[in-house]
Amino acid sequence: MSSPVPQQLFAAQKAGFETTSAFLTKSFEGIEKLVVLNLQAVKSIFAESQEIAAKAFSANAPEDLLALQASYAQSVTDKLQSYGRNVYDIISSTQAEFAASAETQFQKHYRETQKFVDEFAKNGPAGSETTFAAWKEFVKAASETYEAAAKATKEVLETAGSSVDAASSAPVKRTRQAVTPPDVAEK
């Protein structure tokens, strides 16, 4: 007579491998998005630097250089804000994919663990009912703890996202005011 325990252990190992592979794939996709974003940023900075240098060499008056400097500072500020927002979006979307996958895997493992405990309890020695009941309660408590932690994590991420939005808008206004020379602003 063959026991279901070795089969379940093999299935659990296979599921663990598949889960790890899926998480690694999602991680590499997120890293790839960040690399592409960084390459685009470097290309953009290089092209803009060449354009600014050409304009600086053709400037005829100090006022032209000050205006060029102010416009460049504003451009850099806008690009930094956009870059930060893109990095945040990539990281948060990757995290959301992790969370969704983790939730799916947790629910699957929870059901399988419950099934395993039930099966083991049926075939367990006499008098072990109390032990299996305690085990079931532990699994249930672990599930509730996980759900509470997942909910708290989601709330923290939502708060962080709104904080990033609020924090990124105010400094841009101040930077625009700071980089605009008074004599250029009056023209």
ZICOR-V868679 format. One record per residue. N is the residue number from 1. RES is the residue in three letters. PHI is phi in degrees with one decimal (NA if undefined). OMEGA is omega in whole degrees, 0 to 359 (999 if undefined). D_LAST is the distance of its C-alpha to the last C-alpha in whole Angstrom. Layout:
N_RES_PHI_OMEGA_D_LAST ; N_RES_PHI_OMEGA_D_LAST
This chain:
1_MET_NA_182_93 ; 2_SER_-99.0_182_89 ; 3_SER_-90.2_179_87 ; 4_PRO_-75.1_184_83 ; 5_VAL_-62.4_179_82 ; 6_PRO_-60.6_178_81 ; 7_GLN_-64.7_180_80 ; 8_GLN_-68.5_178_77 ; 9_LEU_-65.5_178_76 ; 10_PHE_-62.7_179_76 ; 11_ALA_-62.9_179_74 ; 12_ALA_-65.8_178_72 ; 13_GLN_-64.6_179_71 ; 14_LYS_-63.9_179_70 ; 15_ALA_-63.6_177_68 ; 16_GLY_-62.6_177_66 ; 17_PHE_-63.6_180_66 ; 18_GLU_-63.7_178_64 ; 19_THR_-64.5_179_62 ; 20_THR_-61.2_179_61 ; 21_SER_-62.1_179_60 ; 22_ALA_-64.4_178_58 ; 23_PHE_-64.3_178_56 ; 24_LEU_-64.5_178_56 ; 25_THR_-62.2_179_54 ; 26_LYS_-63.8_178_52 ; 27_SER_-63.1_180_51 ; 28_PHE_-65.9_176_50 ; 29_GLU_-63.8_177_48 ; 30_GLY_-63.7_178_46 ; 31_ILE_-63.2_179_46 ; 32_GLU_-60.6_178_45 ; 33_LYS_-62.7_179_42 ; 34_LEU_-66.7_179_41 ; 35_VAL_-63.5_179_41 ; 36_VAL_-60.9_179_40 ; 37_LEU_-60.3_180_37 ; 38_ASN_-64.9_177_37 ; 39_LEU_-63.6_177_37 ; 40_GLN_-63.0_180_34 ; 41_ALA_-64.2_180_32 ; 42_VAL_-64.6_178_33 ; 43_LYS_-60.5_181_33 ; 44_SER_-64.3_180_29 ; 45_ILE_-63.5_180_28 ; 46_PHE_-62.1_180_30 ; 47_ALA_-63.4_181_28 ; 48_GLU_-68.1_178_25 ; 49_SER_-62.9_177_25 ; 50_GLN_-63.7_180_27 ; 51_GLU_-64.7_180_23 ; 52_ILE_-65.9_179_21 ; 53_ALA_-62.0_179_24 ; 54_ALA_-63.3_179_23 ; 55_LYS_-67.3_180_20 ; 56_ALA_-65.5_180_20 ; 57_PHE_-69.9_181_23 ; 58_SER_-97.3_179_21 ; 59_ALA_-69.4_183_17 ; 60_ASN_-102.1_184_17 ; 61_ALA_-137.3_178_15 ; 62_PRO_-59.3_179_15 ; 63_GLU_-62.6_179_11 ; 64_ASP_-64.9_178_12 ; 65_LEU_-66.3_178_15 ; 66_LEU_-64.2_178_13 ; 67_ALA_-64.2_178_11 ; 68_LEU_-63.5_179_14 ; 69_GLN_-62.4_180_16 ; 70_ALA_-64.7_180_14 ; 71_SER_-67.5_179_14 ; 72_TYR_-67.8_179_18 ; 73_ALA_-61.8_179_18 ; 74_GLN_-65.7_179_17 ; 75_SER_-61.9_179_20 ; 76_VAL_-62.8_179_22 ; 77_THR_-60.9_179_22 ; 78_ASP_-62.4_181_22 ; 79_LYS_-68.7_177_25 ; 80_LEU_-63.9_178_27 ; 81_GLN_-63.7_179_27 ; 82_SER_-63.6_179_28 ; 83_TYR_-60.6_179_31 ; 84_GLY_-59.6_179_32 ; 85_ARG_-64.7_180_33 ; 86_ASN_-64.7_177_35 ; 87_VAL_-62.0_179_37 ; 88_TYR_-60.3_180_38 ; 89_ASP_-62.4_179_38 ; 90_ILE_-64.0_181_41 ; 91_ILE_-65.4_182_42 ; 92_SER_-69.5_178_43 ; 93_SER_-69.4_177_44 ; 94_THR_-65.0_178_47 ; 95_GLN_-63.9_179_48 ; 96_ALA_-63.9_176_48 ; 97_GLU_-64.5_176_50 ; 98_PHE_-59.8_182_52 ; 99_ALA_-62.1_180_53 ; 100_ALA_-64.4_179_54 ; 101_SER_-65.4_179_56 ; 102_ALA_-63.1_179_58 ; 103_GLU_-61.6_179_58 ; 104_THR_-60.6_181_60 ; 105_GLN_-64.8_180_62 ; 106_PHE_-62.8_180_63 ; 107_GLN_-61.8_179_64 ; 108_LYS_-62.8_181_66 ; 109_HIS_-67.0_178_68 ; 110_TYR_-62.6_179_69 ; 111_ARG_-62.5_180_71 ; 112_GLU_-66.3_178_72 ; 113_THR_-66.1_178_73 ; 114_GLN_-60.5_180_75 ; 115_LYS_-63.7_179_77 ; 116_PHE_-61.8_180_78 ; 117_VAL_-64.2_179_79 ; 118_ASP_-61.1_180_81 ; 119_GLU_-64.6_181_82 ; 120_PHE_-66.9_179_83 ; 121_ALA_-65.0_179_85 ; 122_LYS_-63.0_184_87 ; 123_ASN_-96.9_184_88 ; 124_GLY_-75.3_180_88 ; 125_PRO_-68.6_179_91 ; 126_ALA_-62.7_179_93 ; 127_GLY_88.2_182_91 ; 128_SER_-96.2_182_88 ; 129_GLU_-60.3_181_86 ; 130_THR_-63.9_179_85 ; 131_THR_-63.3_180_83 ; 132_PHE_-69.4_176_82 ; 133_ALA_-64.2_178_81 ; 134_ALA_-65.8_179_79 ; 135_TRP_-62.9_178_77 ; 136_LYS_-61.2_179_76 ; 137_GLU_-64.2_178_75 ; 138_PHE_-62.9_179_73 ; 139_VAL_-62.6_179_71 ; 140_LYS_-64.2_179_70 ; 141_ALA_-64.2_178_69 ; 142_ALA_-63.8_179_67 ; 143_SER_-63.5_180_65 ; 144_GLU_-64.8_178_64 ; 145_THR_-64.7_178_63 ; 146_TYR_-61.5_180_61 ; 147_GLU_-61.5_178_60 ; 148_ALA_-65.5_179_58 ; 149_ALA_-66.1_179_57 ; 150_ALA_-63.9_178_55 ; 151_LYS_-64.8_179_54 ; 152_ALA_-63.5_179_52 ; 153_THR_-62.6_179_51 ; 154_LYS_-62.0_179_49 ; 155_GLU_-64.2_178_48 ; 156_VAL_-62.9_180_46 ; 157_LEU_-65.9_177_44 ; 158_GLU_-65.3_178_43 ; 159_THR_-65.2_179_42 ; 160_ALA_-62.8_179_40 ; 161_GLY_-62.5_179_39 ; 162_SER_-70.4_177_37 ; 163_SER_-66.7_178_36 ; 164_VAL_-63.1_179_34 ; 165_ASP_-60.7_182_32 ; 166_ALA_-66.8_183_31 ; 167_ALA_-70.6_184_31 ; 168_SER_-83.1_183_28 ; 169_SER_-84.1_184_26 ; 170_ALA_-67.0_181_25 ; 171_PRO_-62.6_180_24 ; 172_VAL_-63.2_179_22 ; 173_LYS_-62.4_179_20 ; 174_ARG_-65.7_180_20 ; 175_THR_-65.4_178_19 ; 176_ARG_-59.3_179_16 ; 177_GLN_-68.4_184_15 ; 178_ALA_-73.1_184_16 ; 179_VAL_-87.3_180_15 ; 180_THR_-88.0_179_11 ; 181_PRO_-62.7_183_10 ; 182_PRO_-58.5_183_9 ; 183_ASP_-72.6_177_7 ; 184_VAL_-77.0_181_5 ; 185_ALA_-66.4_182_6 ; 186_GLU_-76.5_184_4 ; 187_LYS_-71.4_999_0
